[in-house]
Amino acid sequence: MEIIISQPYIKKLTFYWDGTNSPSSNILIRLTVPGAGVHISGIFRGEKNNNVSLVIGIRHEASSTQSRVVLRGLLCDRATADVKITAVLQKGARGADAAIDAKALLLSEDAKAQLMPYLEIDEQEVKATHRTFVGPLEEEELFYTRSRGVNEQEAKKLLIDGFLAPVLSSPYV
């Protein structure tokens, strides 16, 4: 899917992917005029032997453009996820601002995720950041929550809800 944003406003997009109804997705966003922007929020989920494959590309083709990508993933059983997010700040995109924030929570020992942020910067005076995380629930967080009188199942639910909160309560949604 290709989306061209040719007006000086922020387009907000929200997605949900899982390995059963959308095994792969390829999204390209082009920001073609000064002031154009996109805010993408999404959750990807895999269970059983599902594989979730996502490719998101954002091309900053004009000055003062903005992109935000906030993704959270939950993987259990033997599910896998391959997520590639690319932000290209082309020549002529002075003042562009790109941020990628992608995290995956592994809820079983056999679940796997590969998150690949990529920034290509061909212009001066831009801002570009990325951060990723792949791992299980933190044992210390589980212990702390349980020490407050919460059973293990409820503690896991609270921690997962907190993990998803940046997408569910995102100002970009």
C-alpha positions in Angstrom: 0.0 0.0 0.0 1.4 3.4 -0.9 0.0 6.6 0.7 1.1 10.0 -0.6 0.6 12.9 1.8 0.5 16.0 -0.4 -1.1 18.5 2.1 0.6 20.3 5.0 -1.1 18.3 7.8 -0.4 15.3 10.0 -2.2 12.1 8.9 -2.8 9.6 11.7 -2.9 5.9 10.9 -3.6 3.0 13.3 -3.0 -0.6 12.4 -3.4 -4.1 13.9 -1.5 -7.0 12.5 -1.6 -10.7 13.4 -0.3 -13.8 11.6 -3.7 -15.1 10.8 -5.6 -12.3 9.0 -2.6 -10.3 7.7 0.6 -12.4 7.5 2.5 -9.7 5.8 2.1 -6.0 5.2 4.1 -3.5 3.1 3.3 0.2 3.6 5.1 3.1 1.9 4.3 6.7 3.0 5.6 9.6 0.9 5.6 13.1 2.5 5.8 15.3 -0.6 5.1 18.9 0.6 6.5 21.0 3.4 4.7 20.5 6.7 3.3 17.1 5.7 3.5 14.4 8.4 2.4 10.9 9.4 1.9 9.3 12.8 1.6 5.5 12.7 0.6 3.5 15.7 0.2 -0.2 15.7 0.1 -3.5 17.5 1.3 -6.8 16.0 0.5 -10.1 17.5 1.5 -13.6 16.8 0.6 -17.0 18.3 0.9 -20.7 17.5 3.3 -20.9 14.5 2.2 -17.6 12.9 4.7 -15.3 11.3 4.0 -11.6 11.2 6.0 -9.7 8.5 5.9 -5.9 8.3 7.7 -3.5 6.1 7.1 0.2 6.7 8.8 2.8 4.7 8.5 6.6 5.1 10.1 9.0 2.6 10.6 12.6 3.7 10.7 14.3 0.3 10.1 17.9 1.4 11.3 20.3 4.1 9.8 20.4 7.6 8.1 17.0 7.4 7.4 14.8 10.4 7.0 11.1 10.9 6.4 9.0 14.1 6.1 5.2 14.2 5.1 3.6 17.5 4.7 -0.2 17.3 4.2 -2.8 20.0 4.3 -6.6 19.5 3.1 -9.5 21.5 4.4 -13.0 20.5 3.6 -16.3 22.2 3.9 -20.0 21.4 6.3 -20.4 18.4 5.2 -17.2 16.7 7.8 -15.0 14.9 7.8 -11.4 13.7 10.0 -9.7 11.2 9.6 -5.9 11.3 11.5 -3.5 9.1 10.9 0.2 9.5 12.8 2.7 7.2 12.8 6.5 7.3 14.5 8.1 4.4 15.2 11.9 4.8 16.0 12.8 1.2 18.1 15.7 -0.1 15.8 18.8 0.2 14.1 17.6 3.4 15.8 20.1 5.7 14.1 20.4 9.0 12.5 16.9 8.7 11.9 15.0 12.0 11.6 11.2 12.0 11.2 8.9 15.1 10.8 5.1 15.2 9.9 3.3 18.4 9.3 -0.4 18.1 9.2 -3.0 20.8 8.2 -6.7 21.0 7.4 -8.7 24.1 8.2 -12.4 23.9 5.6 -14.3 26.0 7.1 -17.8 25.5 10.6 -19.2 25.2 10.0 -20.2 21.6 8.7 -16.9 20.3 11.1 -14.7 18.3 11.1 -11.2 16.9 13.5 -9.3 14.7 13.0 -5.5 14.7 15.1 -3.6 12.2 14.9 0.2 12.2 16.8 1.9 9.5 17.5 5.6 9.0 18.8 7.0 5.7 19.8 10.6 6.0 20.8 12.6 2.9 20.2 16.1 4.2 21.7 18.4 6.9 19.7 19.9 9.8 17.3 17.1 10.4 16.3 15.1 13.4 16.1 11.3 13.3 15.9 8.8 16.2 15.1 5.2 16.7 14.8 2.7 19.5 13.8 -0.9 19.7 13.5 -3.7 22.3 12.8 -7.4 22.1 12.6 -9.5 25.2 10.4 -11.2 27.8 8.5 -9.7 30.7 11.0 -8.5 33.3 11.2 -10.8 36.3 11.8 -7.9 38.7 8.7 -6.2 37.5 6.6 -9.3 37.9 8.1 -9.8 41.4 7.4 -6.2 42.4 3.8 -6.4 41.1 3.2 -9.7 42.9 4.6 -8.3 46.1 1.8 -5.9 46.1 -0.8 -8.7 46.5 -1.5 -9.3 42.8 -1.7 -12.9 41.6 0.7 -13.9 38.8 -1.9 -13.9 36.0 -3.2 -10.5 36.9 0.4 -9.2 37.3 1.3 -10.3 33.7 -1.9 -8.7 32.4 -1.0 -5.4 34.1 2.5 -5.4 32.7 1.3 -6.3 29.2 -1.3 -3.5 29.4 1.5 -1.1 30.5 3.6 -2.3 27.6 0.8 -1.6 25.1 -0.1 1.8 26.6 2.1 3.9 24.4 0.1 2.7 21.4 -3.3 2.6 22.9 -3.0 6.0 24.5 -0.7 7.5 22.0 -1.2 11.2 21.1 -0.5 10.0 17.6 -3.6 7.9 17.4 
